[in-house]
Amino acid sequence: MKPASPHSCDPEACPLVAGWQQSLAAAGPAAHALLAAIASDHAPALAAHFYKVMLNDSRASRSMSHDQVRVRLQPAMQRWLTGLLGATPDDVEQLLAAQRVIGDVHARVGIPVDLVTRGTRVLKQRIFSLIVEQAGHGETAHAAIASLTASFDIALEGMTLAYSNARERSSRTDAAYRLFSLVQNVSTERERQRALLLDWENTLLYALASTGRMPGFQSLARSEFGLWFTHKGIPSFGESTETNQILHLIAEVDRLLEHTLSSHEDATLRAAQLQDVRMKVGQVRNLLGMLFERIGELDAGCDALTNLLNRRFLPTVLRREIELAEKSAGSFAVLLLDLDHFKHINDAHGHESGDRALQHVAGILTQFTRGSDYVFRYGGEEFVVVLVAVDQRQALVIAEGLCRRIADSPVALADGQLLDVSSSIGVAMYDGHPDYERVMARADAAMYQAKKQGRNRVVLGDEGLPTAPGRAALQRG
């Protein structure tokens, strides 16, 4: 048996590696051969059984479709079973590393631990039956059952450990995000949102006073203030009685307006209904003020150079947008933007000029996106924009506009020179998959294609694009 190296695994994993290796060595070659044969003959049926059990639970069916199970998940489960049932002591460290990756994915997607535990339990029961069918109740069968139990339990322990660590990290980041994402300048943001709310109200009253009707009027929920509050305000303030009250008041305002604007009742009744609308908007304004006062002046937690959001908050934002999209049957888009020939800018003009270029582009991204959208410094010369509540056409229009504005707006250097810059942008639409890494991967693949096709352009990501090379191997200068 290959001994576990004290330097080959972290302190959490080493006891699991040693225990797994010992159980496999103790099982003996006959039990190992029996389990490997069961995997070879029955892996497809076992995988189908596992997902049949999983999809009977509504929590799992929300996270995976039958097509996903058939095309991607069942083959992956077959490989997982073959790896576990055919494992040797030399395979253990690699297998345990794979279990921890699976646990991280489960945490990102939000698959409950009890569902995974249930699935492994029914798999073990089915495999126990196969062992007895093929080997009876003799010594080989007992050794195979003991080895199988240890392999499944240790694999599940490795998954759960990674799951717990990932969820704990997410919780800490989510808490930090509530404090930092919104409040780069509390007083400025407060006044901006008050102004947007007042502007919406004044537009409504002016139009009604002058024409008596409002064809195509934008609801409060879909106004710039409403989108900001849903997509940024709630996760920044944290869910509370006050944020729930504001959501309820927005819904009430829109319900009253829908009745009022379509009503042919007399002017007195319409005036009373509009007064009710104004009263509820006033309550929204007061509650918003309370929330801003509570959050106070805080350090922004932003990228120091560009003052954009730090990339560590990106998973929090994407998880939130996935949740909102599922609730509303809506969509959002991710733009991954990379400055073209950035290494040449640093080499030819110095790092100060490179910093100016990054700040310049950050300003354009902030200025020409909506207040409800998110702009991140992703690292180096890369930026991420999360466009909320958009369809594919809208996302491409915004991306093309940003690409064009960057190319048409040279950077003013310290010596007065004007430096032309351009960008390559990959666009990916949320496609219903609960793992935010999927939409990021498609945006990355699309951005890589934009580079290959000549730079200074926008490419829409889809499943047909080849995966972008690893970032370490990819030269995007």
PEMO-V101273 format. One record per pair of residues at least 24 apart in sequence whose C-alpha atoms are under 10 Angstrom apart, sorted by sequence separation. I is the first residue (numbers start at 1). J is the second residue. D is the distance in whole Angstrom. If there is no record, write none. Layout:
I,J,D
I,J,D
This chain:
1,25,7
50,74,9
124,148,8
200,224,9
226,250,8
252,276,10
253,277,6
357,381,9
358,382,9
423,447,10
424,448,8
425,449,9
426,450,7
442,466,9
443,467,10
444,468,6
445,469,8
451,475,10
452,476,10
48,73,10
49,74,10
124,149,7
200,225,8
252,277,8
253,278,9
358,383,9
399,424,10
400,425,9
424,449,9
425,450,7
426,451,9
438,463,10
442,467,8
443,468,9
444,469,9
451,476,7
47,73,9
48,74,7
51,77,9
197,223,9
199,225,10
221,247,9
253,279,9
355,381,9
399,425,7
424,450,6
425,451,9
441,467,7
442,468,9
448,474,9
451,477,9
47,74,6
48,75,9
50,77,9
196,223,9
197,224,8
198,225,10
250,277,10
253,280,7
354,381,9
399,426,9
423,450,9
424,451,6
441,468,8
444,471,10
448,475,10
46,74,9
47,75,8
121,149,10
124,152,8
196,224,7
197,225,6
221,249,10
222,250,10
249,277,9
252,280,8
253,281,7
399,427,8
423,451,9
424,452,10
448,476,8
45,74,10
47,76,9
48,77,9
123,152,9
196,225,6
197,226,8
220,249,10
221,250,6
252,281,10
369,398,8
396,425,10
424,453,10
447,476,10
44,74,7
47,77,6
48,78,9
195,225,9
196,226,9
220,250,6
221,251,7
249,279,10
250,280,8
368,398,8
369,399,10
396,426,10
424,454,9
425,455,9
43,74,9
44,75,8
46,77,9
47,78,6
121,152,9
193,224,9
194,225,8
219,250,9
220,251,8
249,280,6
250,281,8
396,427,7
424,455,5
425,456,8
426,457,9
427,458,7
428,459,9
429,460,8
431,462,10
43,75,9
46,78,8
47,79,9
120,152,7
121,153,10
193,225,6
196,228,10
219,251,9
220,252,10
221,253,9
222,254,10
248,280,10
249,281,8
369,401,10
395,427,8
396,428,10
423,455,7
424,456,5
425,457,6
426,458,6
427,459,6
428,460,6
429,461,8
44,77,8
45,78,9
47,80,9
120,153,9
192,225,9
193,226,10
220,253,7
221,254,7
249,282,10
368,401,8
369,402,9
395,428,9
396,429,10
422,455,8
423,456,5
424,457,5
425,458,5
426,459,5
427,460,5
428,461,5
429,462,9
43,77,8
44,78,6
47,81,8
219,253,8
220,254,6
246,280,9
249,283,8
250,284,8
365,399,10
368,402,7
395,429,8
422,456,5
423,457,7
424,458,6
425,459,6
426,460,6
427,461,6
428,462,7
43,78,5
44,79,9
46,81,8
117,152,10
120,155,10
193,228,8
219,254,6
246,281,9
249,284,7
367,402,10
392,427,9
421,456,9
422,457,9
423,458,9
424,459,8
425,460,9
426,461,7
427,462,9
428,463,10
42,78,9
43,79,8
117,153,9
120,156,8
193,229,9
218,254,9
219,255,9
248,284,10
392,428,9
43,80,9
44,81,9
220,257,9
246,283,8
247,284,9
365,402,7
368,405,9
392,429,7
40,78,9
43,81,6
219,257,8
245,283,9
246,284,6
342,380,9
343,381,9
364,402,7
365,403,10
391,429,8
392,430,9
39,78,8
42,81,10
43,82,7
117,156,7
219,258,9
245,284,8
246,285,9
342,381,7
364,403,10
390,429,9
391,430,9
39,79,9
42,82,10
116,156,8
117,157,10
193,233,10
217,257,10
246,286,10
333,373,10
334,374,10
335,375,9
336,376,10
337,377,10
338,378,9
341,381,10
365,405,9
390,430,10
39,80,10
40,81,9
41,82,10
217,258,10
243,284,9
246,287,7
332,373,10
337,378,9
338,379,10
339,380,9
340,381,9
361,402,9
364,405,8
365,406,9
382,423,9
384,425,9
386,427,10
39,81,6
40,82,7
43,85,10
81,123,10
242,284,9
245,287,8
246,288,8
336,378,9
338,380,9
339,381,6
340,382,10
364,406,7
381,423,10
382,424,10
383,425,9
384,426,10
385,427,9
386,428,10
387,429,9
38,81,10
39,82,5
113,156,10
116,159,9
117,160,10
214,257,10
338,381,6
339,382,7
382,425,10
384,427,10
386,429,10
38,82,9
39,83,9
116,160,9
217,261,9
243,287,8
337,381,8
338,382,4
339,383,9
361,405,9
362,406,10
36,81,9
37,82,9
39,84,9
40,85,9
64,109,10
242,287,6
243,288,8
337,382,6
338,383,6
361,406,7
364,409,9
35,81,10
36,82,7
39,85,6
40,86,9
63,109,7
113,159,9
215,261,8
241,287,10
242,288,8
336,382,7
337,383,5
338,384,9
360,406,9
361,407,10
35,82,9
36,83,9
38,85,8
39,86,7
63,110,8
64,111,10
113,160,7
213,260,9
214,261,7
215,262,9
336,383,6
337,384,6
36,84,9
37,85,9
38,86,9
63,111,8
213,261,6
214,262,9
242,290,8
243,291,8
335,383,8
336,384,5
337,385,8
361,409,9
35,84,9
36,85,5
37,86,8
62,111,10
212,261,8
213,262,8
242,291,8
306,355,9
335,384,6
336,385,7
360,409,9
361,410,10
407,456,7
35,85,5
36,86,5
60,110,9
113,163,8
182,232,7
213,263,10
305,355,7
306,356,9
334,384,7
335,385,5
336,386,9
360,410,9
361,411,9
406,456,9
407,457,10
34,85,9
35,86,7
36,87,8
59,110,9
60,111,7
112,163,10
113,164,9
181,232,8
182,233,7
237,288,10
240,291,10
305,356,9
308,359,9
334,385,6
335,386,6
360,411,7
33,85,9
34,86,9
35,87,9
59,111,8
60,112,8
103,155,10
107,159,10
111,163,10
181,233,9
182,234,10
306,358,7
307,359,8
333,385,8
334,386,5
335,387,8
359,411,9
360,412,9
404,456,8
424,476,10
32,85,8
33,86,8
59,112,8
102,155,10
103,156,9
106,159,9
107,160,9
110,163,10
182,235,9
183,236,8
204,257,10
208,261,9
238,291,10
305,358,8
306,359,5
333,386,6
334,387,6
357,410,9
358,411,9
403,456,7
404,457,8
32,86,7
102,156,10
103,157,9
105,159,9
106,160,9
178,232,9
181,235,9
182,236,6
183,237,10
237,291,7
305,359,7
306,360,9
308,362,7
332,386,7
333,387,5
334,388,9
357,411,6
403,457,7
404,458,10
32,87,8
60,115,8
96,151,10
99,154,9
100,155,9
103,158,8
104,159,8
107,162,8
108,163,9
178,233,9
181,236,6
182,237,8
212,267,9
233,288,9
237,292,8
306,361,9
307,362,8
308,363,9
332,387,6
333,388,7
356,411,7
357,412,8
403,458,7
32,88,8
59,115,9
60,116,10
99,155,6
100,156,9
102,158,9
103,159,4
104,160,9
106,162,9
107,163,5
178,234,8
179,235,9
180,236,7
181,237,10
306,362,6
307,363,9
331,387,9
332,388,5
333,389,8
356,412,8
357,413,9
384,440,9
400,456,10
402,458,10
98,155,9
99,156,7
100,157,9
101,158,9
102,159,6
103,160,6
104,161,9
105,162,9
106,163,7
107,164,8
110,167,9
178,235,6
179,236,6
180,237,10
237,294,9
238,295,10
305,362,10
306,363,8
308,365,10
317,374,8
331,388,7
332,389,5
333,390,7
354,411,10
356,413,7
400,457,8
401,458,10
57,115,8
96,154,8
97,155,10
99,157,9
100,158,6
101,159,8
102,160,9
103,161,7
104,162,6
105,163,8
107,165,9
108,166,8
177,235,8
178,236,4
179,237,7
212,270,10
233,291,9
237,295,7
308,366,8
330,388,9
331,389,6
332,390,5
333,391,8
353,411,9
356,414,9
399,457,9
400,458,6
29,88,10
85,144,9
92,151,10
96,155,6
99,158,6
100,159,5
103,162,5
104,163,5
107,166,6
108,167,8
177,236,6
178,237,6
179,238,9
229,288,10
233,292,10
236,295,9
330,389,6
331,390,6
332,391,7
333,392,8
353,412,9
354,413,9
384,443,9
399,458,7
400,459,9
55,115,10
95,155,8
96,156,10
98,158,9
99,159,5
100,160,8
102,162,8
103,163,5
104,164,9
106,166,9
107,167,6
175,235,9
176,236,9
177,237,9
178,238,6
314,374,9
330,390,8
331,391,6
332,392,8
335,395,8
353,413,6
361,421,9
399,459,9
54,115,7
96,157,9
97,158,8
98,159,9
99,160,9
100,161,7
101,162,7
102,163,8
103,164,8
104,165,8
105,166,9
106,167,10
107,168,10
174,235,8
175,236,9
177,238,9
178,239,10
220,281,9
314,375,9
328,389,10
330,391,8
331,392,9
333,394,9
334,395,9
335,396,9
352,413,9
353,414,8
360,421,10
361,422,9
397,458,10
399,460,10
24,86,10
53,115,9
54,116,8
85,147,9
96,158,6
97,159,9
99,161,9
100,162,5
101,163,9
103,165,9
104,166,6
108,170,9
174,236,9
175,237,10
314,376,8
332,394,10
333,395,6
337,399,9
352,414,9
353,415,10
357,419,8
361,423,9
396,458,8
24,87,8
25,88,8
85,148,7
92,155,10
95,158,10
96,159,8
99,162,8
100,163,8
103,166,8
104,167,9
107,170,9
175,238,8
313,376,9
314,377,10
325,388,9
332,395,8
333,396,9
335,398,10
336,399,10
357,420,9
358,421,10
396,459,9
24,88,6
25,89,7
54,118,8
84,148,8
87,151,9
99,163,10
103,167,10
174,238,9
311,375,9
312,376,9
314,378,9
324,388,10
325,389,8
335,399,7
349,413,9
357,421,8
396,460,8
23,88,10
24,89,6
53,118,8
54,119,7
97,162,10
309,374,8
310,375,9
311,376,6
312,377,10
321,386,9
324,389,9
334,399,10
337,402,10
395,460,10
21,87,9
23,89,9
24,90,10
50,116,10
53,119,7
85,151,8
208,274,10
308,374,9
309,375,6
310,376,6
311,377,6
312,378,9
321,387,10
337,403,9
353,419,9
20,87,10
21,88,8
22,89,8
52,119,9
84,151,7
85,152,9
308,375,6
309,376,5
310,377,6
311,378,5
321,388,7
339,406,9
20,88,9
21,89,5
24,92,9
50,118,9
51,119,8
84,152,8
307,375,10
308,376,5
309,377,6
310,378,7
311,379,8
318,386,8
321,389,9
392,460,9
20,89,7
21,90,8
50,119,6
53,122,8
205,274,8
307,376,9
308,377,6
309,378,9
310,379,9
317,386,8
21,91,9
49,119,9
50,120,8
53,123,10
204,274,10
306,376,9
307,377,8
308,378,9
314,384,9
318,388,10
349,419,9
18,89,9
20,91,10
21,92,7
50,121,9
81,152,10
84,155,8
306,377,7
314,385,10
17,89,9
20,92,7
21,93,9
47,119,10
50,122,7
305,377,9
311,383,9
314,386,9
19,92,10
20,93,9
49,122,8
50,123,6
205,278,9
303,376,8
304,377,10
311,384,8
17,91,10
18,92,9
49,123,8
302,376,9
303,377,7
309,383,10
345,419,9
17,92,6
18,93,9
302,377,9
303,378,9
308,383,9
309,384,10
345,420,10
16,92,9
17,93,6
20,96,9
46,122,10
47,123,8
50,126,10
201,277,9
303,379,9
345,421,9
16,93,9
17,94,10
46,123,7
49,126,9
201,278,8
17,95,9
46,124,10
14,93,9
17,96,7
342,421,9
13,93,9
16,96,8
17,97,10
46,126,8
201,281,8
341,421,8
342,422,9
46,127,8
200,281,10
201,282,10
235,316,9
340,421,7
341,422,8
342,423,10
14,96,10
235,317,8
339,421,7
340,422,6
341,423,9
13,96,8
198,281,9
339,422,6
340,423,5
9,93,8
13,97,9
197,281,8
198,282,9
338,422,9
339,423,4
340,424,7
4,89,9
8,93,8
42,127,9
197,282,9
232,317,9
235,320,8
338,423,6
339,424,6
2,88,10
3,89,9
4,90,9
231,317,9
234,320,10
337,423,6
338,424,5
339,425,9
1,88,9
2,89,7
3,90,9
9,96,10
13,100,10
197,284,9
198,285,9
337,424,6
338,425,7
1,89,6
2,90,6
4,92,9
5,93,10
9,97,9
39,127,9
42,130,9
197,285,8
232,320,10
336,424,8
337,425,4
338,426,9
1,90,7
2,91,10
4,93,8
38,127,8
231,320,8
232,321,10
335,424,10
336,425,6
337,426,6
2,92,10
194,284,10
231,321,7
335,425,6
336,426,5
337,427,9
194,285,7
230,321,10
334,425,10
335,426,6
336,427,7
35,127,9
38,130,7
193,285,9
194,286,10
334,426,8
335,427,5
336,428,8
38,131,8
231,324,8
334,427,6
335,428,7
194,288,8
230,324,9
333,427,7
334,428,5
335,429,9
382,476,10
35,130,9
193,288,9
194,289,9
333,428,6
334,429,6
381,476,9
34,130,10
35,131,8
38,134,9
193,289,10
332,428,9
333,429,4
334,430,8
381,477,9
34,131,8
332,429,6
333,430,6
190,288,8
191,289,10
331,429,7
332,430,6
333,431,9
190,289,7
331,430,6
332,431,9
31,131,10
34,134,8
330,430,9
331,431,8
34,135,8
190,291,10
331,432,8
190,292,7
330,432,9
189,292,9
190,293,9
329,432,9
31,135,9
335,439,10
336,440,8
187,292,8
325,430,9
334,439,7
335,440,9
336,441,10
34,140,8
35,141,10
186,292,7
187,293,9
325,431,10
326,432,7
333,439,8
334,440,7
336,442,10
337,443,9
338,444,10
33,140,10
34,141,8
186,293,9
325,432,8
326,433,10
333,440,10
335,442,10
336,443,6
337,444,9
31,139,9
32,140,9
322,430,8
326,434,9
334,442,9
335,443,6
336,444,6
30,139,10
31,140,5
35,144,7
183,292,9
186,295,8
187,296,9
321,430,9
322,431,10
334,443,7
335,444,9
336,445,10
338,447,8
30,140,6
31,141,7
34,144,7
35,145,9
186,296,7
187,297,8
322,432,8
333,443,9
334,444,10
336,446,8
337,447,7
338,448,9
29,140,9
30,141,9
31,142,8
32,143,9
33,144,9
185,296,10
186,297,6
322,433,8
323,434,9
335,446,9
336,447,6
337,448,10
340,451,8
27,139,10
28,140,8
31,143,6
32,144,7
35,147,9
183,295,8
185,297,7
186,298,8
318,430,10
322,434,7
335,447,9
336,448,10
338,450,10
339,451,10
27,140,8
30,143,9
31,144,5
35,148,8
182,295,10
183,296,9
184,297,9
185,298,8
186,299,10
322,435,9
337,450,10
338,451,9
27,141,10
29,143,10
30,144,8
31,145,8
183,297,7
184,298,8
185,299,9
186,300,10
322,436,8
340,454,10
341,455,9
27,142,9
28,143,8
29,144,10
31,146,9
32,147,8
180,295,10
183,298,7
184,299,7
185,300,8
319,434,8
321,436,9
340,455,7
27,143,5
28,144,9
31,147,8
32,148,9
179,295,7
182,298,10
183,299,8
184,300,5
318,434,10
319,435,8
339,455,9
340,456,7
26,143,8
27,144,6
31,148,9
178,295,9
179,296,9
180,297,10
183,300,6
184,301,8
318,435,9
319,436,7
338,455,9
339,456,9
26,144,10
27,145,9
179,297,10
180,298,7
181,299,10
182,300,8
183,301,9
184,302,8
318,436,6
338,456,9
24,143,10
27,146,8
28,147,9
179,298,7
180,299,7
181,300,7
182,301,10
317,436,10
318,437,9
23,143,9
24,144,9
26,146,9
27,147,6
179,299,8
180,300,5
181,301,7
315,435,10
316,436,10
26,147,8
27,148,9
179,300,8
180,301,5
181,302,8
315,436,7
318,439,9
337,458,9
24,146,9
25,147,9
179,301,9
180,302,8
314,436,10
315,437,9
318,440,10
336,458,10
23,146,8
24,147,6
177,300,9
184,307,8
335,458,9
23,147,6
24,148,9
176,300,10
177,301,8
184,308,9
335,459,10
22,147,10
23,148,9
176,301,8
184,309,9
335,460,9
23,149,10
24,150,8
335,461,10
20,147,9
23,150,7
24,151,8
181,308,9
182,309,9
334,461,10
22,150,10
23,151,8
181,309,7
21,150,10
180,309,9
181,310,9
20,150,7
21,151,9
180,310,10
19,150,8
20,151,6
19,151,9
20,152,10
177,309,10
181,313,8
343,475,10
345,477,9
20,153,9
177,310,10
180,313,9
343,476,9
344,477,7
20,154,7
341,475,10
342,476,8
343,477,5
19,154,8
20,155,9
177,312,9
178,313,10
341,476,7
342,477,5
176,312,10
177,313,6
181,317,10
340,476,7
341,477,4
16,153,10
17,154,9
176,313,8
177,314,10
339,476,9
340,477,6
16,154,6
17,155,10
174,312,10
178,316,10
338,476,8
339,477,8
15,154,10
16,155,9
173,312,7
174,313,8
177,316,8
232,371,9
233,372,9
338,477,9
173,313,7
176,316,10
177,317,9
231,371,10
232,372,6
16,157,8
17,158,10
173,314,10
174,315,9
175,316,10
231,372,6
232,373,8
16,158,8
170,312,10
173,315,9
174,316,6
228,370,9
229,371,10
230,372,8
231,373,8
232,374,9
170,313,9
173,316,7
174,317,9
227,370,9
228,371,6
229,372,8
231,374,9
13,157,10
227,371,8
228,372,4
13,158,8
170,315,8
171,316,9
227,372,6
228,373,8
12,158,9
170,316,7
174,320,10
224,370,8
225,371,8
226,372,9
227,373,9
224,371,7
225,372,8
13,161,9
224,372,7
12,161,8
170,319,10
12,162,10
232,388,10
231,388,7
231,389,9
228,388,9
227,388,8
227,389,8
222,389,9
193,371,9
192,371,10
189,371,10
181,374,9
108,315,9
110,319,9
109,319,9
108,319,8
109,322,10
62,326,9
111,434,10
109,433,9
110,434,8
109,434,5
110,435,9
108,434,8
109,435,5
108,435,6
109,436,8
106,434,10
107,435,9
108,436,7
109,437,9
106,435,9
108,437,8
105,435,7
105,436,10
105,437,9
68,433,9
65,432,10
64,432,9
65,433,9
63,432,9
64,433,7
62,432,10
63,433,7
64,434,8
62,433,10
63,434,6
62,434,9
63,435,9
